[in-house]
Structure formats: structure tokens, C-alpha cells
């Protein structure tokens, strides 16, 4: 049963890392290259869509990692799982404090109501997101390493 928890946690966190990496290095670059208002409209739609799913994914990943850490407390690799879970906490705090406030505004923007500095705000979100992706990759790496 514990092995299933470890595999499930690793898969859930790994998929989340993949999605967030894709947003950072593929999807947003594609959206930024679209003509006229298409990119901004795509970012707004993505903010609404992923903004509805990601809170559950982030918290779910953290809960799974915490349960894994508690179940393996004192065993080989438990410290790695605790450190990975700690980084998942950091990613949640980063999300709530830095990324969600920008996303909550930008997901409502249209070409008619967006602020003049919308591109600067989008690029600020991107910079915070790059940092969050690095934290998530580090957490995932620790969790995978704990399996060995």
C-alpha cells in the first residue's frame, strides 16, 4: 500500500511539474507570438481554466507528500520526502502571495478593459512562474530520489 502511495505521489507531482513547465516554456511563448489580441485572450482563458484546477492539484500533491513523509518517518529517504514536501509548501505560498493575485486580475482582461501595463504584469507573472517551476522541479527531484 505504501508503495502505491509513493508511486501515486510521484506521478501526481511529476504531471504537475510537466504542466507548469509547459506553461512556462511552451504555451506562454506560443501565446506571446500570436498576432494582435490573441495572446492576451489566450492567457486570460488559460488563467481561468488552470486557475480552477491548480489549487486542488497543488494542495493534493502537498497532502500526498505529507502522508508519504509521515508513513515513512524514520525510514531511509524520509528526509528527502520531508524536504520535497517543504518545497511544495514553498510553491503553494509563492502561488498564493505572488502569482494568484496577478492571475485573478488578468483572467478577467479583455482587449477593451485590460490595463495599459498588462504586458509588464504578464511578464512579472512569468518571472514568478519560472521561479515556482524551479521549486517544483527541485521538489519532484527529491521525491524521485527518495524512491531509490
C-alpha positions as CSV (number, residue, x, y, z in Angstrom):
1,X,0.0,0.0,0.0
2,X,2.8,2.4,0.9
3,X,4.5,1.7,-2.5
4,X,1.2,2.7,-4.2
5,X,1.2,6.0,-2.3
6,X,4.8,6.7,-3.3
7,X,4.1,6.0,-6.9
8,X,0.9,8.0,-6.9
9,X,2.5,11.0,-5.3
10,X,5.4,10.9,-7.7
11,X,3.1,10.6,-10.7
12,X,0.8,13.4,-9.5
13,X,3.7,15.8,-8.7
14,X,5.5,14.8,-11.9
15,X,2.5,15.6,-14.0
16,X,2.1,18.9,-12.3
17,X,5.7,19.8,-12.9
18,X,5.2,18.9,-16.6
19,X,2.1,21.1,-17.0
20,X,3.8,24.0,-15.2
21,X,7.0,23.6,-17.2
22,X,4.9,23.5,-20.4
23,X,3.1,26.7,-19.4
24,X,6.4,28.5,-18.7
25,X,8.4,27.4,-21.7
26,X,5.9,26.4,-24.4
27,X,2.4,27.7,-24.1
28,X,3.2,31.2,-23.0
29,X,5.8,31.6,-25.7
30,X,3.3,30.5,-28.3
31,X,0.7,32.9,-26.9
32,X,3.1,35.8,-26.9
33,X,3.9,35.1,-30.6
34,X,0.2,35.3,-31.7
35,X,-1.0,38.4,-33.5
36,X,-2.9,41.3,-32.1
37,X,-5.0,40.4,-29.0
38,X,-5.0,36.6,-29.4
39,X,-2.1,36.1,-26.9
40,X,-3.7,38.2,-24.2
41,X,-7.1,36.4,-24.7
42,X,-5.3,33.0,-24.6
43,X,-3.6,33.9,-21.4
44,X,-6.9,35.1,-19.8
45,X,-8.6,31.8,-20.9
46,X,-5.6,29.8,-19.6
47,X,-5.8,31.7,-16.3
48,X,-9.4,30.8,-15.9
49,X,-9.0,27.2,-16.8
50,X,-5.8,26.3,-14.9
51,X,-6.8,28.7,-12.1
52,X,-9.7,26.4,-11.4
53,X,-7.7,23.2,-11.4
54,X,-4.3,24.0,-10.0
55,X,-5.3,24.8,-6.4
56,X,-6.6,21.2,-6.0
57,X,-3.5,19.8,-7.7
58,X,-1.1,21.8,-5.6
59,X,-2.8,21.0,-2.3
60,X,-3.4,17.4,-3.3
61,X,0.3,17.0,-4.1
62,X,1.3,18.5,-0.8
63,X,-1.1,16.3,1.1
64,X,0.1,13.1,-0.7
65,X,3.8,14.1,0.0
66,X,2.9,14.8,3.7
67,X,1.2,11.4,4.1
68,X,4.2,9.7,2.5
69,X,6.6,11.6,4.8
70,X,4.5,10.6,7.9
71,X,4.3,7.0,6.8
72,X,8.0,6.7,6.1
73,X,9.1,8.7,9.2
74,X,12.4,7.4,10.3
75,X,12.9,5.2,7.3
76,X,15.5,5.6,4.6
77,X,14.7,8.5,2.3
78,X,12.2,10.1,4.7
79,X,14.2,13.3,4.9
80,X,14.1,13.7,1.2
81,X,10.3,13.3,1.2
82,X,10.1,15.9,4.0
83,X,12.3,18.3,2.1
84,X,10.3,17.7,-1.1
85,X,7.0,18.4,0.8
86,X,8.7,21.5,2.2
87,X,9.4,22.7,-1.3
88,X,5.7,22.0,-2.2
89,X,4.7,24.3,0.7
90,X,7.0,26.9,-0.7
91,X,5.3,26.6,-4.1
92,X,1.9,27.0,-2.6
93,X,3.0,30.1,-0.7
94,X,4.6,31.5,-3.8
95,X,1.3,30.8,-5.7
96,X,-0.9,32.5,-3.1
97,X,1.3,35.5,-2.5
98,X,2.8,36.2,-5.9
99,X,1.0,34.5,-8.8
100,X,-2.7,34.2,-7.8
101,X,-3.2,38.0,-7.3
102,X,-1.9,38.7,-10.8
103,X,-3.8,35.8,-12.3
104,X,-7.1,36.8,-10.6
105,X,-6.8,40.2,-12.4
106,X,-5.5,39.0,-15.7
107,X,-8.1,36.3,-16.2
108,X,-10.8,38.9,-16.4
109,X,-9.0,41.1,-19.0
110,X,-10.2,41.6,-22.5
111,X,-8.8,43.9,-25.1
112,X,-11.3,46.5,-24.0
113,X,-10.7,46.5,-20.3
114,X,-7.1,45.5,-19.8
115,X,-4.7,48.0,-18.2
116,X,-2.0,49.7,-20.2
117,X,0.7,47.8,-18.4
118,X,-0.8,44.4,-19.0
119,X,2.3,43.1,-20.8
120,X,4.5,44.1,-17.8
121,X,2.1,42.4,-15.4
122,X,2.1,39.2,-17.6
123,X,5.9,39.2,-17.7
124,X,6.1,39.7,-13.9
125,X,3.8,36.6,-13.6
126,X,6.1,34.8,-16.0
127,X,9.2,35.6,-13.8
128,X,7.5,34.4,-10.7
129,X,6.3,31.3,-12.5
130,X,9.8,30.5,-13.7
131,X,10.9,30.5,-10.0
132,X,8.0,28.4,-9.0
133,X,8.8,25.8,-11.7
134,X,12.3,25.6,-10.4
135,X,11.0,24.9,-6.9
136,X,8.6,22.3,-8.3
137,X,11.4,20.6,-10.2
138,X,13.5,20.5,-7.0
139,X,10.6,19.0,-5.0
140,X,10.0,16.4,-7.7
141,X,13.7,15.5,-7.8
142,X,13.8,15.0,-4.1
143,X,10.7,12.8,-4.2
144,X,12.1,10.7,-7.0
145,X,15.4,10.4,-5.2
146,X,13.6,9.2,-2.1
147,X,12.3,6.2,-4.1
148,X,15.8,4.9,-4.7
